[in-house]
Amino acid sequence: MAISVDTFFLNSDAQGTLQAQIQEMIAEGILSGRFRVGEKLPSSRKLAVHLGISRITVTLAYTELLANDYLTSRGRSGYFVSENAPVPPIYTPPVQSSEAVDWDTVLVRKFTGGDTPRKARDWRSYRYPFIYGQADPSLFDHANWRLCSLRALGQKDFAALTDDYFDQDDPLLIEYIARHTLPRRGVIARPEQILITLGAQNALWLAGQLLLNQSSKATIEDPTYYTLRDQLHHVGCQVDCIPVDQDGLPPQDISDDTDVIFCTPSHQSPTTATMPMARRRELLQRAHDIDAVIVEDDYEFEMSFMRAPSPALKSLDSDGRVIYVGSFSKSLFPGLRLGYIVGSEAFIRQARALRANVLRHPPGHVQRTVAYFLSLGHYDAQIRRTAKVLQDRRQVIEEAIIEHGLTVSGEGVYGGSSLWMQAPDGINMAHIAEQLKPDSVIVEPGAPFFSAQHRQHNFFRLGYSSISANRIAPGLALLAQALKQAETA
């Protein structure tokens, strides 16, 4: 990496010679961590032209820094920050002077707060990461992904890499989703009915923005995906939180004045409950009777390793009132930030326009890489490999749960990559999760999934997609010990 010449400027009020000022600038940049070991400095000619001074002045400054071991010279390659330079481990920008703007009054909307928790970014350093939704590097097909990415960089795909699609998407990716992905869920859709999104979360946001306002009413499951609840709060609509049972969302509890129903029938989030076919038909009938739209989040259907998943709710829809949301986050990796939304052409047309106004479209190179990864069969091979590993881990975690007397509240009859757990009454899993961190154990407290009026603190989620099978039992032993200690305290 090279240090930009624009990083340097002279202060007309500074004391000392120009040579001393240059030395001070570079030394300060190194000492503050702004310039890192091994980074290349601008050539003496470029820096001299940029600063409007003599090249010999810059050369003399560089020579002095070489003598003091701040810089090193690599022949014709130029000057670099020396490996022996006293560089701090983390760059901390200088503290800015106080601002005159009172942002608490200027900001008309604030998006911090809410129920969406901050997840541990250092989870890979934990020995027992029962974390949900993260990628396991041992399961990902790095080699073929790299080949697909390089292929998408080729001259043949130059337009897909560089063009501004405006409100459109990569036709190869759209075609694969229409011909292969959606039919697996029983869904038939034309390209005009499919829009690529930056993950399922972006798709849910688009739906909320287009379907709801302050005079609308949304029905959501309780517990549910906490970010959805936060998104609806920002829309300003009325939100009805309906407690789920062992079969998911009860249609009879949905009020007559509901405008939009958000649900996860195939794999309820987070309880993992699967809605039976009879209830799915009841839900569709209820939506028909009250003239409501349904947003179906089918976020994890590929992880059905125990038996074939039920057809999507969208496949049973004869009214065109179901909007279907899919994602590649669980089947590929969450950092990809790629999903899709399927609905009636009139809805997708508006979703396309809204997306174009906000972010144009997801990057073309990413879309084309995924299109190749899917169409060349690498995706299906990875899904089969992942399903086999998850099935093995599922067996290990179920045996360890029985051994340590833990309680499963929801386990997903089709598979998945997590279990919904229940601790004894009176146990606050947020406290337990903090207590377990020094033991290198991560568990996810369940309270944020519940609405404020139904909040319960003794539930938690155990993910097993990113923990090796041989570490599951020892990790659960530590969890069980912490729960016993909390009960007797």
N, C-alpha and C positions, 0 to 999 in steps of 0.2 A: 504494500500500500504506500502511496506517495502523499506527502503533506502538500496541500494546495498552496499555491503562491498567494492566494487571496487571504490566507491566514495572517499575513504580515502587513503591517503598516507602521509608519513612523509618526511619533507624537511631536508636533512642532514645538511644544512647550517643554520637552524633555531636556535634561541636562546631559552633558557629555558629548563626545564625538559621535559621528554616524556609525563608525565601526563599533564603538562601545554599546550603542543602542541596539544594533543588530545582535551582538553577542548576548545582551541582556534579554532580548525578545526570545531568542532560541533557548537559552538556558531556563528562562521562566516557563516556557512551554513544556520543556522536558521535566522540570521539577514538579510542575502541577499535574503531570500525567496527560496533558493534552497531546503531546507528541510521544509516541510509544517506541520501544526498542525495535530496531529493524526498519522503521519507516524511513522512506527516502525524502530528503530535503530538495527543494527546487534547485536547479543549477544556478551557479553564480551569475550567469548571464540573464536568466529569466528573472531572478530576484532583483538584480540591478535595474532591469528595464521596468519591472513592476514598481519599484520604489523611486525610480527616477534619479538614481545616483550612479557613481562610478562602479564598474565591475570590480576594480582592484580593491575597493572598500569592502565589498562583500567577500571577496577571496581572503582578505586579511582577517576578517571576522571568523570565517570558517576555519582558517589555519589556527587561530588562537583556541577555538573550541576543540579542534583536533588535539592540540597539545594538552588540553585539560580533560581529555577523554570523554567529552560530551558527544563528540561525533567520531565517525570512522570513515575512511576513504576506501572505496573499492575500485581503484583504477578509473577506467573510463565510465564506469557505471554511476559514479557520482558520490555524494555525501549521504550518510545514513546515521540515524541515532545509534550511538554506541551501545553494545551489550553491557558495558560497565557503567553506563550513565545511571545516576541515582533517581530511578523512576519509581514513584509510588504505585502500589498495586491497583488502585482504583482512582480514576480521574473524578475530582469533585469540582464542578464549576464554581467560580467565585460567587459569593453572596451578592445579590443585586441590591441596589439602594431601594428604599421604600417607594412604593408606587402611589401615585396620586389618585388612581381610580379605585373606587369602592365597589369591588366586584360583587359583593353580596347584594347590592342594590341594582347594579347594572344588568346582571344576568337575569333574564326573564324566566328561564327554565334551568333546573339543576338536575343532573342525571346521576350524581353520586348518591350513595345510600341505597335504600331498597334492600331486598332480600338476597340478591345475587352475591354469593360469598367470593372472597379471593382465595383461589386455590394455591397450594404450595408449589412454587416454581422449581424448588430443589427436590422434588419428589424422587428423582432418580438416585439421589444420594441415600435414600432410606432403604434399609434392608428388607422391610416388610411393607411395600406400598400397596395397600388394598384400595387403590385409587381407581376411579371410574373414567372411562373415555379417553385414556391416553394410549399412545402407540407403543407396542412392544417391538423394539428393534430386531429382536431375534425372529420375529414372524414376518417382517416386511421384506418384500422382494426388491432389495436395493439394486441389484444388477440390472434387472429388466426395466425398472423405473428409470434408471440412468440412461439406458439405451433408448427408451421412449422419449425421454427429455431431449437427448441429443438429436434424435430423428426429427423432433419438432423444431429444432434449431436449424435444420437444413434449408438449402435454397428452395426446395420444392414447397416448403411451408412458410416461406418468407412473408406472404400476405397474412397468414394466420398469426404469425408472431408480431407483426408490426402494424397491421391495419387497425384503425379505429372503427370498431363494429357499430358504434353509436348505441342503438338499442337492440342489436341482434347478438347472436351467440355463434359459437363454432358449429357449423352444420354437421360435421362428423360426430360430435358429441351428442347433439340433439338427436341425430338419427339412431345412434346406438341406444340411447335411453328409450326412444320410442319403440324400437324393434326388439330390444332384448330385456332391458331392466323392468320397464312397466308391465309387459305381458306376464312376467314372473309373479306379479302381484295381481294379475287378472285385470289390469288397467289397459285400455286401448286409448291412445291419444295421438292427435296429429301434431306435427312440429309447431303449428301456430298455437297450440295449447300448452306448450312447455317453455319454461323460462329458467335459465341457469342463475343461481343465487350464490352469495358468499356464505354458504352453509345454511342449515335449517333455521338458525336464529334469524338470519337476514330474511328468509322466506316468511317466517312468522311475523316479523316486523312489517314487511310489505302488506301482508294480509290485514294486520291490525290497522295500518294507516289508511287502507282503501275501504275497509268495511265498517269502521267504527268512528264515532265522534262523541262529543260530550252528552248527546241525547240518546246514545245507543246503550245496549246492554249485552255484555258478553258472559257466557257461562264457561267456567273452566273446572277441571278436576281438582280435588283437594285430597292428598297432596299433589303437587304438579311441578313442572319445570319452573323454577323460581324466576328465571329471566323473562319468561312469558308474562308472569304476573307483574313484574316490574315494567315491561313494555306497555301493558294495558293501563297501568297507572299513569304513565306519561301521556297516553292517548286522552285520558280524562273520562273514559266511559264508565258506566256502572259495571261492576264485576261481581258475579254470583259464583261463589266457591262451593261446589257440590262435593261432599265427601264420597269417595269411591268405596266400593265393597270388593269382595273377592272376584267379581266379574268386571270390574271397572266402573265406568260412569253409569249411574242408574237413570235411564231416560225419563221415568215418571217424576223425577225430582226437578226436571228442567222447567222453569217458569214460562208462562205463556208469552211474556213480553221479551223473551230472549231474541236477539238479532243474530248472534254468531256463537257457535258452540266449538270450543277447542278441545280436542281429545286425542288420546294415544291408544286406540283400541287394540292394536296388535301386541303392544308391549308397554303397558302403562308405566309412565315415568312419575315416580321412581319405584312403585310397588311391584312392577313387572307383571301385573295381572293381565291376562289375555281375555278380551271380550268374546263370549260365545257368539256363534252365528245368529242365534235367535235374538239375542239382545242387540246385535248390530242392526238387524231388521227393525227392531223396536225403535232404535235410535233414529234411523232414517225416517220411519213413520212419524215419530214425534217432531222431527225437524220439518217434515212436510206439513204437518197439521198446524204448526205455529209459523210456518214460512220463514224458517231460520236457515242460515248457511252453516255448514260444518267445515272446520279446518282440521284435517287429519294429519297428524305428525307420525309418520311411519319410519322413525329414526334408526331402527335396529333390526329390520327384518332379515338381513343377511346372516345374522348371528343365530339363526334357528337350527341348531345342530341336533336337537333331540327328536324332532319330527318336523314335517313340512308345515310351514306357517299357514294360517287361514288366509283366504283372499282378503285383499284390502277392502276397507269400507267403500272406497271409491269405486271398486269393481261392481258393487251392488247398487250403485246410485243410478237411478233411471231419470231423475229430475235435473241432473247437472248442478246440484247444490253442494257437492263435496269438493273442496279444494285440497289437493293432496300434496304433502311436503315430504321430500326425500333428501338424503344426505349421504355423502361419501366419507364423513368424519370417522365413523366407527369402523367401516370396512377398509379404508385406506389409512388416513391419519388426520387428526383434527386440525393440524397446522395447514392443511391443504385449503381449508375454508371454501369448500365447494359443495353445493347442493342443488336442488331444483324444486320448482313448484309447478303443479299441473292443475289446470282448471278450465272452465269454459273460455272460449276465445275472447269474449268481451272482457272478462276479468283479467286475463293474461295481457291483453292489449294495454290496459291501464297500469298493470304491474310493471310492464316493460317500460312504459313512459316514466313512471316514478323512479324506477331503478336508473334509467338513463339520466334523469335530473340529478340524482344523488351521487352515483359513482360510474356512470356510463355502462360498463360491463366488467365482469371478472376478466383477469388478464388472458389474452388470447393464447399465449404459450402454455399456460397452465391448462386451459381447456383442451388444447390439442394434445398435450402430453397424456392427459387422462383418457382422451378418446383413443389414442394408440394403446395405452395400457389395457383398456377394456376390450377393444376390438381384436387384439392379438392373443387374447386368452389368458393373459397374465393375471388379470383381476379374478377370474373364476378359480384359477389355480391357487391364488392366495387365500380366497375365501374358504376353499376346501381345507387347506393346510391350517388356517386359523381355527376353523370349526373343530378339527380333530384335537388341536391343542386345548381349546376351551373346554371341550367335553372331558378331557383328561383332568384338567384343573377343577372342573365342576365336581367330578367324583371325589377328588381329594378334599376339596373344601367342605363338601357335604359330610364326609366321614369325620373330618376334624370338628365340625360343628356338633355332631352327635357326641363325639368323645368328650368335648368340653362343656356340654350341656347348654349351648347357646340356642337362642330361639329365632327361627326363620319366620318372618311375617309374609314374605312373598318371594317366590323362587322361579317364576316363569316356566310354564309347561313346555315351551318350545326351545328354551335355552337362554340365550343372552350372555351378558358378560358381568352381571352383578346379582347380588342377593339383597333383598330388603329385610333388615333385621330389627328385632325389638328387644330392648334391654328391660329389666324389671322396672316397675313403676317407681318413680322418684329418682331415677338415675338421669343425670343430664349428660348426654353424650358429647356435648361440646367440651365439658370439663374432662371427660375421659379421653377425648381425642388429644387434648393438650398434654395430659399426663403421659400419654403413650409416645409422644414425639421423642423424648430422651431415650426411649427404648428402640428407636428407629422404626416405629410403626405408624402408618397413616390409615385412619378410617375417616369416613365422611359423615358428620352429624346430620341427622334428618330434619331438624327443626326448620331450616330455611325452605324446605319443600312445602310446608304447611302454611296456610293463610293465618293471619293474626288471630282470627276468631276461633280457629281450630288447632292452634299450634300445640304440638307435642314434642317433648325434648328427649324422650327415651327411645327414639328410632334412629337407625343409622344405615348407611349403604356400604356394602362390602363389594368392591370391584375386584375381579380376578383376571383382567385382561393384561395386566402389566406386572404380575408377580409370578415367578417361576414356581412350579408345583412343589418343589422340595422346601420352599420357604413358607408355604401356606400354613402348615400345622404349627411350626414354632411361633409364627406371628399370631395365630389365633390363641395359642397358649398364653401369650402375654396379654392379649385382650381379655381373655377369660379371667386371668388373675386380677387385672385392674377392676373388672366388674365386681368380682367377689369382695375385693377390698372396699369398694365404694358402698356395697350393700351393708357391710359390717361396721362401717365408720359411723 
